[in-house]
């Protein structure tokens, strides 16, 4: 078989993150991923989000435009992802602990 294998550890880890978050935008998924698995690149995470839509492991929940002062203009578009019908979370406890800690910190703010 040529090309990349159909299963991916990175995509499975993103499935685990979305399992606990329910829905999130790409950059938040990337930042959480990097805290748990520091060697990943932003390009790799976005590649796997796009690939996961094709394999129906993820689905696009919604798209929002956020107004601000960015180097590329005054709007940023955020795409929110959630789990698709082919996602098979295995409940990774390392991811669960990190997401729980993150939620706790956000509640205190």
N, C-alpha and C positions, 0 to 999 in steps of 0.2 A: 504494500500500500504506500502511495506517495503522499507527500504533504504532511500537514499537521494531524496529529491524532484527534479523533472527535471529542474525547474527554480532556478536560484541562483542570489542573490543580488550582490555577488562579481563578478560573470561572467558578469552580466549586467553592472556593473561599468567599467569592463575592456572593454566591447563593447563601452561604452561611450568614454573612453580614446582613443581607436583605431579609433573611428569615427573622432576625431579631428586630430590625428597624421597620419592617413592613413596607416602607417606601422611602426613597432618598434620591437626591440628585447625584450626578456623576462625581463632582469634586468631593462631596462629603464621603462617598463610598471610597474614593481614592485616599483621602486623608486617614480614614479609619484603617484601611488596608495597610497603608504604610506604617502605621503605629504598631500593628500586629506582625506584619511581614515586611520588614524594612527594605528588602532588595527590589521590590516592584517599582516599575516606572509608571508615570501617568499615561504614557502612550499605550503601554501594555494593558492597563485597566480599561481604558476606553475601547481598545480593540476587543477585549473580552466582553464588554457590555454590548457592543455592536454584534459580535458573533453570537452572544447569548440570546439576542432578539431573534436572529435567524434560526437558532436551534429551539426557540420558544422556552428557554429556561428563564428569560426575563421578558417583561413587557413594559412598554412606555405607559406610565400612569398619567402624566400630564406634562405640558411644557409651559413655563412661565417666563415672562420678560421682567427683568429686574432693572430698574433705573438706577444709574450711578455715574460716577466719573471714572471711566475705564480708559486704558491706553488706546483701545480700538474704537471707542465711541461712547455713547451715553447709555447703551442698553447691553445687558448680558442675558442670554437665553439659557435657562436651566431646564434640563430634561430630567424628570423624576422617573425612576425605575421601580418596579416591584417584581415579585416572583411570577414566573409564567407557569403554564401547565406542565412543562417537562422538568421543572426544578425538583431536585431530590435532596433537601437539606438533611444532613446527618447530625445536626446539633453539636457543633464543635464548641467545647466548653471554654477554650481559650478566647474565641470570638465572643461568646456569651458574656464572659467576665469583663472584657474590654467594653462592650456595648453597655452593659449595666453600669460600669463606672462612669462612662461618658454621660449617660442619662442622669445619673446622680449629680454630677458636676453641673450639668445644664439646669437642673431643678434648683440648685442653690443660687444660680445667677439671677 
